[in-house]
Amino acid sequence: MDIKAKIDEVVNKVKSDPDIASKFQKDPIKTVEGILGVDLPDDMIKQVVDGVKAKIDIDGIKDKLGGLGGLFGGNK
């Protein structure tokens, strides 16, 4: 199983559907299993959940920093 691909799949669904995002916040393991349609071993599902959380956090930080880009070396 390509865990990175599964993480990307879950991230895309969480980001594009507010209902899924809400479910992920409440019960990430059950939500991931529902999206993937499989019951994974605990160690694998935790890797996917942790990867999704990390990717969402990084993407959120990038979005927030994107608005600050003009502050550093922008128009002079």
mmCIF file as gemmi writes it, N, C-alpha and C atoms, coordinates in Angstrom:
data_model
loop_
_atom_site.group_PDB
_atom_site.id
_atom_site.type_symbol
_atom_site.label_atom_id
_atom_site.label_alt_id
_atom_site.label_comp_id
_atom_site.label_asym_id
_atom_site.label_entity_id
_atom_site.label_seq_id
_atom_site.pdbx_PDB_ins_code
_atom_site.Cartn_x
_atom_site.Cartn_y
_atom_site.Cartn_z
_atom_site.occupancy
_atom_site.B_iso_or_equiv
_atom_site.pdbx_formal_charge
_atom_site.auth_seq_id
_atom_site.auth_asym_id
_atom_site.pdbx_PDB_model_num
ATOM 1 N N . MET Axp A 1 ? 0.845 -1.188 0 1 0 ? 1 A 1
ATOM 2 C CA . MET Axp A 1 ? 0 0 0 1 0 ? 1 A 1
ATOM 3 C C . MET Axp A 1 ? 0.883 1.241 0 1 0 ? 1 A 1
ATOM 4 N N . ASP Axp A 2 ? 0.566 2.168 -0.871 1 0 ? 2 A 1
ATOM 5 C CA . ASP Axp A 2 ? 1.297 3.424 -0.957 1 0 ? 2 A 1
ATOM 6 C C . ASP Axp A 2 ? 0.677 4.414 0.038 1 0 ? 2 A 1
ATOM 7 N N . ILE Axp A 3 ? 1.292 4.518 1.207 1 0 ? 3 A 1
ATOM 8 C CA . ILE Axp A 3 ? 0.735 5.36 2.27 1 0 ? 3 A 1
ATOM 9 C C . ILE Axp A 3 ? 0.683 6.822 1.847 1 0 ? 3 A 1
ATOM 10 N N . LYS Axp A 4 ? 1.717 7.3 1.148 1 0 ? 4 A 1
ATOM 11 C CA . LYS Axp A 4 ? 1.731 8.7 0.712 1 0 ? 4 A 1
ATOM 12 C C . LYS Axp A 4 ? 0.531 8.994 -0.194 1 0 ? 4 A 1
ATOM 13 N N . ALA Axp A 5 ? 0.232 8.083 -1.101 1 0 ? 5 A 1
ATOM 14 C CA . ALA Axp A 5 ? -0.916 8.274 -1.993 1 0 ? 5 A 1
ATOM 15 C C . ALA Axp A 5 ? -2.219 8.283 -1.199 1 0 ? 5 A 1
ATOM 16 N N . LYS Axp A 6 ? -2.316 7.422 -0.198 1 0 ? 6 A 1
ATOM 17 C CA . LYS Axp A 6 ? -3.522 7.373 0.629 1 0 ? 6 A 1
ATOM 18 C C . LYS Axp A 6 ? -3.664 8.66 1.44 1 0 ? 6 A 1
ATOM 19 N N . ILE Axp A 7 ? -2.54 9.171 1.943 1 0 ? 7 A 1
ATOM 20 C CA . ILE Axp A 7 ? -2.571 10.437 2.689 1 0 ? 7 A 1
ATOM 21 C C . ILE Axp A 7 ? -3.073 11.554 1.783 1 0 ? 7 A 1
ATOM 22 N N . ASP Axp A 8 ? -2.523 11.622 0.559 1 0 ? 8 A 1
ATOM 23 C CA . ASP Axp A 8 ? -2.952 12.66 -0.384 1 0 ? 8 A 1
ATOM 24 C C . ASP Axp A 8 ? -4.437 12.541 -0.706 1 0 ? 8 A 1
ATOM 25 N N . GLU Axp A 9 ? -4.922 11.32 -0.859 1 0 ? 9 A 1
ATOM 26 C CA . GLU Axp A 9 ? -6.341 11.092 -1.149 1 0 ? 9 A 1
ATOM 27 C C . GLU Axp A 9 ? -7.215 11.621 -0.012 1 0 ? 9 A 1
ATOM 28 N N . VAL Axp A 10 ? -6.831 11.304 1.216 1 0 ? 10 A 1
ATOM 29 C CA . VAL Axp A 10 ? -7.616 11.742 2.375 1 0 ? 10 A 1
ATOM 30 C C . VAL Axp A 10 ? -7.533 13.26 2.525 1 0 ? 10 A 1
ATOM 31 N N . VAL Axp A 11 ? -6.354 13.833 2.36 1 0 ? 11 A 1
ATOM 32 C CA . VAL Axp A 11 ? -6.191 15.288 2.475 1 0 ? 11 A 1
ATOM 33 C C . VAL Axp A 11 ? -7.099 15.998 1.48 1 0 ? 11 A 1
ATOM 34 N N . ASN Axp A 12 ? -7.127 15.522 0.242 1 0 ? 12 A 1
ATOM 35 C CA . ASN Axp A 12 ? -7.973 16.154 -0.775 1 0 ? 12 A 1
ATOM 36 C C . ASN Axp A 12 ? -9.445 16.1 -0.388 1 0 ? 12 A 1
ATOM 37 N N . LYS Axp A 13 ? -9.883 14.986 0.146 1 0 ? 13 A 1
ATOM 38 C CA . LYS Axp A 13 ? -11.296 14.855 0.548 1 0 ? 13 A 1
ATOM 39 C C . LYS Axp A 13 ? -11.603 15.742 1.753 1 0 ? 13 A 1
ATOM 40 N N . VAL Axp A 14 ? -10.695 15.775 2.724 1 0 ? 14 A 1
ATOM 41 C CA . VAL Axp A 14 ? -10.91 16.587 3.93 1 0 ? 14 A 1
ATOM 42 C C . VAL Axp A 14 ? -10.959 18.066 3.565 1 0 ? 14 A 1
ATOM 43 N N . LYS Axp A 15 ? -10.074 18.494 2.666 1 0 ? 15 A 1
ATOM 44 C CA . LYS Axp A 15 ? -10.022 19.906 2.291 1 0 ? 15 A 1
ATOM 45 C C . LYS Axp A 15 ? -11.196 20.325 1.417 1 0 ? 15 A 1
ATOM 46 N N . SER Axp A 16 ? -11.742 19.397 0.653 1 0 ? 16 A 1
ATOM 47 C CA . SER Axp A 16 ? -12.791 19.767 -0.292 1 0 ? 16 A 1
ATOM 48 C C . SER Axp A 16 ? -14.211 19.601 0.263 1 0 ? 16 A 1
ATOM 49 N N . ASP Axp A 17 ? -14.357 18.93 1.397 1 0 ? 17 A 1
ATOM 50 C CA . ASP Axp A 17 ? -15.691 18.662 1.939 1 0 ? 17 A 1
ATOM 51 C C . ASP Axp A 17 ? -15.737 19.036 3.424 1 0 ? 17 A 1
ATOM 52 N N . PRO Axp A 18 ? -16.414 20.134 3.757 1 0 ? 18 A 1
ATOM 53 C CA . PRO Axp A 18 ? -16.477 20.566 5.168 1 0 ? 18 A 1
ATOM 54 C C . PRO Axp A 18 ? -17.065 19.514 6.105 1 0 ? 18 A 1
ATOM 55 N N . ASP Axp A 19 ? -17.998 18.706 5.606 1 0 ? 19 A 1
ATOM 56 C CA . ASP Axp A 19 ? -18.601 17.654 6.425 1 0 ? 19 A 1
ATOM 57 C C . ASP Axp A 19 ? -17.554 16.602 6.79 1 0 ? 19 A 1
ATOM 58 N N . ILE Axp A 20 ? -16.756 16.206 5.804 1 0 ? 20 A 1
ATOM 59 C CA . ILE Axp A 20 ? -15.687 15.24 6.059 1 0 ? 20 A 1
ATOM 60 C C . ILE Axp A 20 ? -14.64 15.851 6.985 1 0 ? 20 A 1
ATOM 61 N N . ALA Axp A 21 ? -14.333 17.125 6.8 1 0 ? 21 A 1
ATOM 62 C CA . ALA Axp A 21 ? -13.359 17.798 7.668 1 0 ? 21 A 1
ATOM 63 C C . ALA Axp A 21 ? -13.831 17.78 9.12 1 0 ? 21 A 1
ATOM 64 N N . SER Axp A 22 ? -15.117 18.017 9.321 1 0 ? 22 A 1
ATOM 65 C CA . SER Axp A 22 ? -15.681 17.997 10.672 1 0 ? 22 A 1
ATOM 66 C C . SER Axp A 22 ? -15.595 16.6 11.27 1 0 ? 22 A 1
ATOM 67 N N . LYS Axp A 23 ? -15.929 15.59 10.465 1 0 ? 23 A 1
ATOM 68 C CA . LYS Axp A 23 ? -15.847 14.205 10.939 1 0 ? 23 A 1
ATOM 69 C C . LYS Axp A 23 ? -14.402 13.83 11.259 1 0 ? 23 A 1
ATOM 70 N N . PHE Axp A 24 ? -13.463 14.307 10.432 1 0 ? 24 A 1
ATOM 71 C CA . PHE Axp A 24 ? -12.048 14.009 10.659 1 0 ? 24 A 1
ATOM 72 C C . PHE Axp A 24 ? -11.573 14.594 11.984 1 0 ? 24 A 1
ATOM 73 N N . GLN Axp A 25 ? -12.028 15.802 12.296 1 0 ? 25 A 1
ATOM 74 C CA . GLN Axp A 25 ? -11.635 16.425 13.567 1 0 ? 25 A 1
ATOM 75 C C . GLN Axp A 25 ? -12.176 15.64 14.758 1 0 ? 25 A 1
ATOM 76 N N . LYS Axp A 26 ? -13.38 15.106 14.634 1 0 ? 26 A 1
ATOM 77 C CA . LYS Axp A 26 ? -14.009 14.388 15.738 1 0 ? 26 A 1
ATOM 78 C C . LYS Axp A 26 ? -13.477 12.97 15.897 1 0 ? 26 A 1
ATOM 79 N N . ASP Axp A 27 ? -13.311 12.266 14.782 1 0 ? 27 A 1
ATOM 80 C CA . ASP Axp A 27 ? -12.883 10.865 14.822 1 0 ? 27 A 1
ATOM 81 C C . ASP Axp A 27 ? -12.024 10.568 13.591 1 0 ? 27 A 1
ATOM 82 N N . PRO Axp A 28 ? -10.749 10.956 13.64 1 0 ? 28 A 1
ATOM 83 C CA . PRO Axp A 28 ? -9.907 10.825 12.445 1 0 ? 28 A 1
ATOM 84 C C . PRO Axp A 28 ? -9.731 9.386 11.965 1 0 ? 28 A 1
ATOM 85 N N . ILE Axp A 29 ? -9.597 8.446 12.876 1 0 ? 29 A 1
ATOM 86 C CA . ILE Axp A 29 ? -9.363 7.058 12.469 1 0 ? 29 A 1
ATOM 87 C C . ILE Axp A 29 ? -10.567 6.505 11.708 1 0 ? 29 A 1
ATOM 88 N N . LYS Axp A 30 ? -11.747 6.674 12.256 1 0 ? 30 A 1
ATOM 89 C CA . LYS Axp A 30 ? -12.958 6.17 11.602 1 0 ? 30 A 1
ATOM 90 C C . LYS Axp A 30 ? -13.181 6.876 10.265 1 0 ? 30 A 1
ATOM 91 N N . THR Axp A 31 ? -12.903 8.174 10.209 1 0 ? 31 A 1
ATOM 92 C CA . THR Axp A 31 ? -13.083 8.938 8.977 1 0 ? 31 A 1
ATOM 93 C C . THR Axp A 31 ? -12.136 8.46 7.889 1 0 ? 31 A 1
ATOM 94 N N . VAL Axp A 32 ? -10.873 8.251 8.242 1 0 ? 32 A 1
ATOM 95 C CA . VAL Axp A 32 ? -9.889 7.78 7.265 1 0 ? 32 A 1
ATOM 96 C C . VAL Axp A 32 ? -10.284 6.404 6.747 1 0 ? 32 A 1
ATOM 97 N N . GLU Axp A 33 ? -10.67 5.52 7.647 1 0 ? 33 A 1
ATOM 98 C CA . GLU Axp A 33 ? -11.092 4.184 7.217 1 0 ? 33 A 1
ATOM 99 C C . GLU Axp A 33 ? -12.3 4.264 6.291 1 0 ? 33 A 1
ATOM 100 N N . GLY Axp A 34 ? -13.215 5.178 6.585 1 0 ? 34 A 1
ATOM 101 C CA . GLY Axp A 34 ? -14.389 5.345 5.733 1 0 ? 34 A 1
ATOM 102 C C . GLY Axp A 34 ? -14.027 5.862 4.35 1 0 ? 34 A 1
ATOM 103 N N . ILE Axp A 35 ? -13.107 6.816 4.287 1 0 ? 35 A 1
ATOM 104 C CA . ILE Axp A 35 ? -12.681 7.367 3.003 1 0 ? 35 A 1
ATOM 105 C C . ILE Axp A 35 ? -11.964 6.305 2.176 1 0 ? 35 A 1
ATOM 106 N N . LEU Axp A 36 ? -11.083 5.557 2.819 1 0 ? 36 A 1
ATOM 107 C CA . LEU Axp A 36 ? -10.294 4.561 2.108 1 0 ? 36 A 1
ATOM 108 C C . LEU Axp A 36 ? -11.085 3.293 1.825 1 0 ? 36 A 1
ATOM 109 N N . GLY Axp A 37 ? -12.148 3.067 2.596 1 0 ? 37 A 1
ATOM 110 C CA . GLY Axp A 37 ? -12.978 1.895 2.38 1 0 ? 37 A 1
ATOM 111 C C . GLY Axp A 37 ? -12.346 0.598 2.85 1 0 ? 37 A 1
ATOM 112 N N . VAL Axp A 38 ? -11.373 0.696 3.742 1 0 ? 38 A 1
ATOM 113 C CA . VAL Axp A 38 ? -10.72 -0.502 4.266 1 0 ? 38 A 1
ATOM 114 C C . VAL Axp A 38 ? -10.492 -0.348 5.763 1 0 ? 38 A 1
ATOM 115 N N . ASP Axp A 39 ? -10.401 -1.472 6.439 1 0 ? 39 A 1
ATOM 116 C CA . ASP Axp A 39 ? -10.077 -1.487 7.861 1 0 ? 39 A 1
ATOM 117 C C . ASP Axp A 39 ? -8.602 -1.834 7.979 1 0 ? 39 A 1
ATOM 118 N N . LEU Axp A 40 ? -7.787 -0.821 8.206 1 0 ? 40 A 1
ATOM 119 C CA . LEU Axp A 40 ? -6.34 -1.009 8.265 1 0 ? 40 A 1
ATOM 120 C C . LEU Axp A 40 ? -5.889 -1.386 9.668 1 0 ? 40 A 1
ATOM 121 N N . PRO Axp A 41 ? -4.733 -2.036 9.774 1 0 ? 41 A 1
ATOM 122 C CA . PRO Axp A 41 ? -4.147 -2.272 11.101 1 0 ? 41 A 1
ATOM 123 C C . PRO Axp A 41 ? -3.881 -0.93 11.796 1 0 ? 41 A 1
ATOM 124 N N . ASP Axp A 42 ? -3.949 -0.936 13.12 1 0 ? 42 A 1
ATOM 125 C CA . ASP Axp A 42 ? -3.808 0.304 13.89 1 0 ? 42 A 1
ATOM 126 C C . ASP Axp A 42 ? -2.546 1.081 13.549 1 0 ? 42 A 1
ATOM 127 N N . ASP Axp A 43 ? -1.412 0.397 13.379 1 0 ? 43 A 1
ATOM 128 C CA . ASP Axp A 43 ? -0.178 1.125 13.114 1 0 ? 43 A 1
ATOM 129 C C . ASP Axp A 43 ? -0.222 1.836 11.755 1 0 ? 43 A 1
ATOM 130 N N . MET Axp A 44 ? -0.838 1.215 10.762 1 0 ? 44 A 1
ATOM 131 C CA . MET Axp A 44 ? -0.934 1.847 9.446 1 0 ? 44 A 1
ATOM 132 C C . MET Axp A 44 ? -1.913 3.013 9.461 1 0 ? 44 A 1
ATOM 133 N N . ILE Axp A 45 ? -3.041 2.839 10.112 1 0 ? 45 A 1
ATOM 134 C CA . ILE Axp A 45 ? -4.049 3.9 10.124 1 0 ? 45 A 1
ATOM 135 C C . ILE Axp A 45 ? -3.515 5.12 10.88 1 0 ? 45 A 1
ATOM 136 N N . LYS Axp A 46 ? -2.745 4.886 11.934 1 0 ? 46 A 1
ATOM 137 C CA . LYS Axp A 46 ? -2.165 6.006 12.681 1 0 ? 46 A 1
ATOM 138 C C . LYS Axp A 46 ? -1.16 6.759 11.819 1 0 ? 46 A 1
ATOM 139 N N . GLN Axp A 47 ? -0.399 6.049 10.984 1 0 ? 47 A 1
ATOM 140 C CA . GLN Axp A 47 ? 0.543 6.712 10.077 1 0 ? 47 A 1
ATOM 141 C C . GLN Axp A 47 ? -0.203 7.597 9.089 1 0 ? 47 A 1
ATOM 142 N N . VAL Axp A 48 ? -1.307 7.085 8.569 1 0 ? 48 A 1
ATOM 143 C CA . VAL Axp A 48 ? -2.095 7.86 7.612 1 0 ? 48 A 1
ATOM 144 C C . VAL Axp A 48 ? -2.701 9.08 8.297 1 0 ? 48 A 1
ATOM 145 N N . VAL Axp A 49 ? -3.298 8.887 9.47 1 0 ? 49 A 1
ATOM 146 C CA . VAL Axp A 49 ? -3.905 10.003 10.208 1 0 ? 49 A 1
ATOM 147 C C . VAL Axp A 49 ? -2.856 11.062 10.528 1 0 ? 49 A 1
ATOM 148 N N . ASP Axp A 50 ? -1.701 10.647 11.032 1 0 ? 50 A 1
ATOM 149 C CA . ASP Axp A 50 ? -0.64 11.607 11.355 1 0 ? 50 A 1
ATOM 150 C C . ASP Axp A 50 ? -0.161 12.343 10.107 1 0 ? 50 A 1
ATOM 151 N N . GLY Axp A 51 ? -0.053 11.619 9.002 1 0 ? 51 A 1
ATOM 152 C CA . GLY Axp A 51 ? 0.369 12.242 7.746 1 0 ? 51 A 1
ATOM 153 C C . GLY Axp A 51 ? -0.64 13.253 7.247 1 0 ? 51 A 1
ATOM 154 N N . VAL Axp A 52 ? -1.923 12.913 7.367 1 0 ? 52 A 1
ATOM 155 C CA . VAL Axp A 52 ? -2.981 13.836 6.944 1 0 ? 52 A 1
ATOM 156 C C . VAL Axp A 52 ? -2.945 15.093 7.801 1 0 ? 52 A 1
ATOM 157 N N . LYS Axp A 53 ? -2.857 14.922 9.11 1 0 ? 53 A 1
ATOM 158 C CA . LYS Axp A 53 ? -2.816 16.084 10.015 1 0 ? 53 A 1
ATOM 159 C C . LYS Axp A 53 ? -1.621 16.977 9.691 1 0 ? 53 A 1
ATOM 160 N N . ALA Axp A 54 ? -0.466 16.372 9.471 1 0 ? 54 A 1
ATOM 161 C CA . ALA Axp A 54 ? 0.739 17.148 9.173 1 0 ? 54 A 1
ATOM 162 C C . ALA Axp A 54 ? 0.579 17.897 7.855 1 0 ? 54 A 1
ATOM 163 N N . LYS Axp A 55 ? 0.059 17.238 6.846 1 0 ? 55 A 1
ATOM 164 C CA . LYS Axp A 55 ? -0.084 17.871 5.539 1 0 ? 55 A 1
ATOM 165 C C . LYS Axp A 55 ? -1.101 18.999 5.589 1 0 ? 55 A 1
ATOM 166 N N . ILE Axp A 56 ? -2.188 18.811 6.304 1 0 ? 56 A 1
ATOM 167 C CA . ILE Axp A 56 ? -3.192 19.87 6.426 1 0 ? 56 A 1
ATOM 168 C C . ILE Axp A 56 ? -2.598 21.063 7.168 1 0 ? 56 A 1
ATOM 169 N N . ASP Axp A 57 ? -1.847 20.806 8.235 1 0 ? 57 A 1
ATOM 170 C CA . ASP Axp A 57 ? -1.209 21.891 8.991 1 0 ? 57 A 1
ATOM 171 C C . ASP Axp A 57 ? -0.216 22.645 8.119 1 0 ? 57 A 1
ATOM 172 N N . ILE Axp A 58 ? 0.6 21.924 7.366 1 0 ? 58 A 1
ATOM 173 C CA . ILE Axp A 58 ? 1.599 22.577 6.506 1 0 ? 58 A 1
ATOM 174 C C . ILE Axp A 58 ? 0.916 23.398 5.433 1 0 ? 58 A 1
ATOM 175 N N . ASP Axp A 59 ? -0.121 22.841 4.799 1 0 ? 59 A 1
ATOM 176 C CA . ASP Axp A 59 ? -0.836 23.578 3.764 1 0 ? 59 A 1
ATOM 177 C C . ASP Axp A 59 ? -1.509 24.814 4.347 1 0 ? 59 A 1
ATOM 178 N N . GLY Axp A 60 ? -2.054 24.702 5.551 1 0 ? 60 A 1
ATOM 179 C CA . GLY Axp A 60 ? -2.688 25.854 6.197 1 0 ? 60 A 1
ATOM 180 C C . GLY Axp A 60 ? -1.684 26.95 6.505 1 0 ? 60 A 1
ATOM 181 N N . ILE Axp A 61 ? -0.506 26.565 6.93 1 0 ? 61 A 1
ATOM 182 C CA . ILE Axp A 61 ? 0.554 27.541 7.209 1 0 ? 61 A 1
ATOM 183 C C . ILE Axp A 61 ? 0.982 28.222 5.915 1 0 ? 61 A 1
ATOM 184 N N . LYS Axp A 62 ? 1.122 27.452 4.836 1 0 ? 62 A 1
ATOM 185 C CA . LYS Axp A 62 ? 1.495 28.036 3.544 1 0 ? 62 A 1
ATOM 186 C C . LYS Axp A 62 ? 0.462 29.059 3.105 1 0 ? 62 A 1
ATOM 187 N N . ASP Axp A 63 ? -0.823 28.736 3.271 1 0 ? 63 A 1
ATOM 188 C CA . ASP Axp A 63 ? -1.877 29.667 2.884 1 0 ? 63 A 1
ATOM 189 C C . ASP Axp A 63 ? -1.774 30.962 3.682 1 0 ? 63 A 1
ATOM 190 N N . LYS Axp A 64 ? -1.536 30.839 4.973 1 0 ? 64 A 1
ATOM 191 C CA . LYS Axp A 64 ? -1.437 32.023 5.819 1 0 ? 64 A 1
ATOM 192 C C . LYS Axp A 64 ? -0.202 32.838 5.476 1 0 ? 64 A 1
ATOM 193 N N . LEU Axp A 65 ? 0.903 32.18 5.204 1 0 ? 65 A 1
ATOM 194 C CA . LEU Axp A 65 ? 2.134 32.884 4.871 1 0 ? 65 A 1
ATOM 195 C C . LEU Axp A 65 ? 2.072 33.5 3.482 1 0 ? 65 A 1
ATOM 196 N N . GLY Axp A 66 ? 1.284 32.921 2.606 1 0 ? 66 A 1
ATOM 197 C CA . GLY Axp A 66 ? 1.152 33.449 1.253 1 0 ? 66 A 1
ATOM 198 C C . GLY Axp A 66 ? 0.709 34.898 1.26 1 0 ? 66 A 1
ATOM 199 N N . GLY Axp A 67 ? -0.152 35.258 2.182 1 0 ? 67 A 1
ATOM 200 C CA . GLY Axp A 67 ? -0.62 36.626 2.291 1 0 ? 67 A 1
ATOM 201 C C . GLY Axp A 67 ? 0.431 37.572 2.809 1 0 ? 67 A 1
ATOM 202 N N . LEU Axp A 68 ? 1.466 37.041 3.416 1 0 ? 68 A 1
ATOM 203 C CA . LEU Axp A 68 ? 2.537 37.878 3.954 1 0 ? 68 A 1
ATOM 204 C C . LEU Axp A 68 ? 3.673 38.082 2.958 1 0 ? 68 A 1
ATOM 205 N N . GLY Axp A 69 ? 3.615 37.4 1.822 1 0 ? 69 A 1
ATOM 206 C CA . GLY Axp A 69 ? 4.701 37.453 0.846 1 0 ? 69 A 1
ATOM 207 C C . GLY Axp A 69 ? 5.073 38.856 0.436 1 0 ? 69 A 1
ATOM 208 N N . GLY Axp A 70 ? 4.116 39.753 0.33 1 0 ? 70 A 1
ATOM 209 C CA . GLY Axp A 70 ? 4.38 41.136 -0.073 1 0 ? 70 A 1
ATOM 210 C C . GLY Axp A 70 ? 5.156 41.914 0.978 1 0 ? 70 A 1
ATOM 211 N N . LEU Axp A 71 ? 5.171 41.444 2.206 1 0 ? 71 A 1
ATOM 212 C CA . LEU Axp A 71 ? 5.875 42.156 3.264 1 0 ? 71 A 1
ATOM 213 C C . LEU Axp A 71 ? 7.387 42.008 3.153 1 0 ? 71 A 1
ATOM 214 N N . PHE Axp A 72 ? 7.828 40.936 2.504 1 0 ? 72 A 1
ATOM 215 C CA . PHE Axp A 72 ? 9.247 40.647 2.441 1 0 ? 72 A 1
ATOM 216 C C . PHE Axp A 72 ? 9.745 40.733 1.017 1 0 ? 72 A 1
ATOM 217 N N . GLY Axp A 73 ? 10.413 41.796 0.692 1 0 ? 73 A 1
ATOM 218 C CA . GLY Axp A 73 ? 11.001 41.942 -0.639 1 0 ? 73 A 1
ATOM 219 C C . GLY Axp A 73 ? 9.992 42.207 -1.72 1 0 ? 73 A 1
ATOM 220 N N . GLY Axp A 74 ? 8.844 42.721 -1.344 1 0 ? 74 A 1
ATOM 221 C CA . GLY Axp A 74 ? 7.807 43.03 -2.336 1 0 ? 74 A 1
ATOM 222 C C . GLY Axp A 74 ? 8.134 44.332 -3.048 1 0 ? 74 A 1
ATOM 223 N N . ASN Axp A 75 ? 7.149 45.122 -3.306 1 0 ? 75 A 1
ATOM 224 C CA . ASN Axp A 75 ? 7.332 46.399 -3.986 1 0 ? 75 A 1
ATOM 225 C C . ASN Axp A 75 ? 8.187 47.331 -3.154 1 0 ? 75 A 1
ATOM 226 N N . LYS Axp A 76 ? 9.17 47.932 -3.834 1 0 ? 76 A 1
ATOM 227 C CA . LYS Axp A 76 ? 10.084 48.841 -3.112 1 0 ? 76 A 1
ATOM 228 C C . LYS Axp A 76 ? 9.863 50.252 -3.556 1 0 ? 76 A 1
